Amino acid sequence: MSKKILIGVLSVILLLSVAGISCAPAAPTEPQELKPIDIQLSSAYPLFRGTESITLLPVFSISNPNSFPIEISSMEYILYAGDKAIGASQPRNIYILPEMEQELKDAVVMTFNNFIGEGMIMGGLSQAEAVGGALLIWKSLGGVLPIAPLQTQWDAMPDDKPMFKAEGVAFITSEAGEMTVPFQSQWQGS
């Protein structure tokens, strides 16, 4: 009987000593530094091409170099074709896992009439000059001829693909804090 009590007491002492070791507080962790993300425009192809509007699909590759997840609470950008601003967007709530890259697809819609109006109001062009300028960018973006009587002028225009550029800023939050990351990236279609 005394052997059973001795084994029982030793077992309890052993269990208490192991439990005491495993309940020790964890060593404090060093605060992690938030590193900026990398945002690249990886393509911008038309989703829809019509006579009145074009919808482009800008695709961004976003890399998170941090060892913890981040959230892009907002990403604001302006999309350019050459030197001409053709649209803007503000995607929100994008989550990226630690040390991963994620693709973000967005949509930018532009209308032919906006290009004409912008040329006349902002550029001080006559209606004919504004239509000519709008036709040139419209064709380069892959649009369909919007005004049939201008077929000859349309056919004479180059069919060059523009250099797309995205300029903007991303607002990121994480367990390590917040950061504002400006970005600029270009992509040339083939």
KOLKOL-264886 format. One record per residue (C-alpha): residue number from 0; residue in three letters; x, y negated, z negated. Coordinates in Angstrom, 1 decimal. Layout:
<recs>
num_residuo_u_v_w
NUM_ALA_X_Y_Z
...
</recs>
This chain:
<recs>
num_residuo_u_v_w
0_MET_0.0_0.0_0.0
1_SER_2.9_-2.4_-0.8
2_LYS_4.3_-1.7_2.6
3_LYS_1.0_-2.8_4.2
4_ILE_1.0_-6.0_2.2
5_LEU_4.6_-6.8_3.0
6_ILE_4.0_-6.2_6.7
7_GLY_0.8_-8.4_6.5
8_VAL_2.7_-11.2_4.7
9_LEU_5.6_-11.1_7.2
10_SER_3.1_-11.2_10.1
11_VAL_1.4_-14.3_8.7
12_ILE_4.8_-16.0_8.1
13_LEU_5.9_-15.2_11.6
14_LEU_2.6_-16.5_13.1
15_LEU_2.8_-19.7_11.1
16_SER_6.4_-20.3_12.1
17_VAL_5.6_-19.8_15.8
18_ALA_2.5_-22.0_15.5
19_GLY_4.5_-24.7_13.9
20_ILE_7.1_-24.8_16.7
21_SER_4.5_-24.8_19.5
22_CYS_2.5_-27.7_17.9
23_ALA_5.5_-30.0_17.9
24_PRO_4.7_-33.3_19.7
25_ALA_5.8_-33.6_23.3
26_ALA_8.9_-35.7_24.0
27_PRO_7.9_-39.1_25.2
28_THR_8.1_-39.5_28.9
29_GLU_9.8_-42.4_30.7
30_PRO_7.5_-44.8_32.3
31_GLN_7.4_-44.2_36.0
32_GLU_8.2_-46.9_38.5
33_LEU_5.6_-47.5_41.3
34_LYS_7.4_-47.4_44.7
35_PRO_5.8_-49.1_47.7
36_ILE_4.0_-46.9_50.2
37_ASP_4.9_-46.8_53.9
38_ILE_2.2_-47.7_56.5
39_GLN_2.8_-47.0_60.2
40_LEU_0.4_-47.5_63.1
41_SER_0.7_-44.1_64.9
42_SER_-1.9_-44.7_67.7
43_ALA_-4.7_-46.8_69.0
44_TYR_-6.9_-45.1_71.6
45_PRO_-10.4_-46.1_72.8
46_LEU_-13.3_-44.1_71.4
47_PHE_-15.8_-45.9_73.6
48_ARG_-15.2_-48.0_76.8
49_GLY_-18.1_-50.0_78.2
50_THR_-19.0_-53.1_80.0
51_GLU_-20.1_-55.0_76.9
52_SER_-17.9_-53.5_74.1
53_ILE_-14.9_-51.3_73.4
54_THR_-14.3_-49.3_70.2
55_LEU_-10.7_-48.6_69.4
56_LEU_-9.5_-45.9_67.0
57_PRO_-6.4_-47.2_65.2
58_VAL_-4.7_-44.3_63.3
59_PHE_-2.3_-45.0_60.5
60_SER_0.2_-42.7_58.9
61_ILE_0.5_-43.6_55.1
62_SER_3.3_-42.1_53.0
63_ASN_3.3_-42.0_49.2
64_PRO_6.9_-41.6_47.9
65_ASN_5.7_-41.5_44.3
66_SER_5.6_-38.4_42.1
67_PHE_2.0_-39.3_41.1
68_PRO_-1.2_-39.9_43.1
69_ILE_-2.1_-43.4_44.3
70_GLU_-5.3_-45.1_45.4
71_ILE_-5.4_-47.8_48.1
72_SER_-8.3_-49.8_46.7
73_SER_-8.3_-52.0_49.8
74_MET_-6.2_-52.3_53.0
75_GLU_-6.8_-55.4_55.2
76_TYR_-5.3_-55.7_58.6
77_ILE_-5.5_-57.5_61.9
78_LEU_-5.0_-55.5_65.1
79_TYR_-3.3_-57.2_68.1
80_ALA_-3.0_-56.2_71.7
81_GLY_0.2_-58.0_72.7
82_ASP_-0.1_-61.4_71.1
83_LYS_-3.9_-61.4_71.1
84_ALA_-5.8_-60.6_67.9
85_ILE_-8.5_-58.2_69.0
86_GLY_-10.0_-57.2_65.7
87_ALA_-9.7_-56.7_62.0
88_SER_-10.8_-54.2_59.4
89_GLN_-10.7_-53.4_55.7
90_PRO_-10.8_-49.7_54.8
91_ARG_-11.2_-49.0_51.1
92_ASN_-10.7_-46.3_48.5
93_ILE_-8.0_-44.1_50.2
94_TYR_-6.4_-41.5_47.9
95_ILE_-3.0_-40.1_48.6
96_LEU_-1.5_-37.2_46.7
97_PRO_2.1_-37.4_45.3
98_GLU_4.9_-37.3_47.8
99_MET_2.5_-36.7_50.7
100_GLU_1.6_-38.3_54.0
101_GLN_-2.0_-39.0_55.0
102_GLU_-3.6_-40.0_58.2
103_LEU_-6.2_-42.9_58.1
104_LYS_-8.5_-43.3_61.1
105_ASP_-10.5_-46.5_61.4
106_ALA_-12.7_-48.1_64.1
107_VAL_-12.4_-51.6_65.6
108_VAL_-15.2_-52.9_67.8
109_MET_-14.7_-55.8_70.2
110_THR_-17.1_-57.3_72.7
111_PHE_-16.4_-58.9_76.1
112_ASN_-18.5_-62.0_75.2
113_ASN_-16.4_-62.6_72.1
114_PHE_-13.2_-62.8_74.2
115_ILE_-14.9_-65.4_76.5
116_GLY_-16.2_-67.4_73.6
117_GLU_-12.9_-67.4_71.9
118_GLY_-11.1_-68.6_75.0
119_MET_-13.5_-71.4_75.5
120_ILE_-13.9_-72.6_71.9
121_MET_-10.5_-71.8_70.4
122_GLY_-8.4_-72.0_73.6
123_GLY_-10.1_-75.0_75.2
124_LEU_-10.4_-73.1_78.5
125_SER_-13.1_-73.6_81.1
126_GLN_-15.7_-70.8_81.5
127_ALA_-13.9_-69.5_84.6
128_GLU_-10.5_-69.5_82.9
129_ALA_-11.9_-67.8_79.8
130_VAL_-13.6_-65.1_81.9
131_GLY_-10.3_-64.5_83.8
132_GLY_-8.4_-64.2_80.5
133_ALA_-11.0_-61.9_79.0
134_LEU_-11.0_-59.7_82.1
135_LEU_-7.2_-59.2_81.8
136_ILE_-7.3_-58.0_78.2
137_TRP_-10.5_-56.0_78.8
138_LYS_-8.8_-54.0_81.6
139_SER_-5.7_-53.4_79.6
140_LEU_-7.8_-52.0_76.7
141_GLY_-9.5_-49.6_79.1
142_GLY_-12.9_-51.4_79.4
143_VAL_-15.3_-51.1_82.3
144_LEU_-15.7_-54.0_84.8
145_PRO_-18.3_-56.1_83.0
146_ILE_-19.2_-58.4_86.0
147_ALA_-19.6_-56.6_89.3
148_PRO_-19.0_-59.7_91.6
149_LEU_-15.4_-59.9_90.1
150_GLN_-14.4_-56.5_91.5
151_THR_-11.7_-57.9_93.8
152_GLN_-10.1_-59.9_90.9
153_TRP_-10.4_-56.8_88.7
154_ASP_-8.6_-54.6_91.2
155_ALA_-5.8_-57.1_91.6
156_MET_-5.1_-57.1_87.8
157_PRO_-2.3_-54.9_86.4
158_ASP_-3.4_-51.8_84.5
159_ASP_-0.6_-52.1_81.9
160_LYS_-1.2_-50.7_78.4
161_PRO_-0.6_-53.3_75.7
162_MET_1.7_-53.0_72.7
163_PHE_-0.6_-52.7_69.7
164_LYS_0.5_-54.3_66.4
165_ALA_-1.2_-54.1_63.0
166_GLU_-0.4_-56.7_60.4
167_GLY_-1.8_-56.6_56.9
168_VAL_-1.6_-55.8_53.2
169_ALA_-2.6_-52.8_51.1
170_PHE_-3.6_-53.1_47.4
171_ILE_-2.6_-49.9_45.6
172_THR_-3.3_-48.8_42.0
173_SER_-1.9_-45.8_40.1
174_GLU_-1.0_-44.6_36.6
175_ALA_2.2_-46.6_36.9
176_GLY_0.4_-49.9_37.7
177_GLU_-0.7_-51.9_40.7
178_MET_1.1_-53.3_43.7
179_THR_0.5_-55.3_46.8
180_VAL_2.3_-53.9_49.9
181_PRO_2.4_-56.0_53.1
182_PHE_3.0_-54.1_56.3
183_GLN_3.5_-54.6_60.0
184_SER_3.7_-51.8_62.6
185_GLN_3.7_-51.4_66.3
186_TRP_2.6_-48.7_68.7
187_GLN_2.8_-48.6_72.5
188_GLY_0.4_-46.4_74.4
189_SER_1.4_-44.4_77.5
</recs>
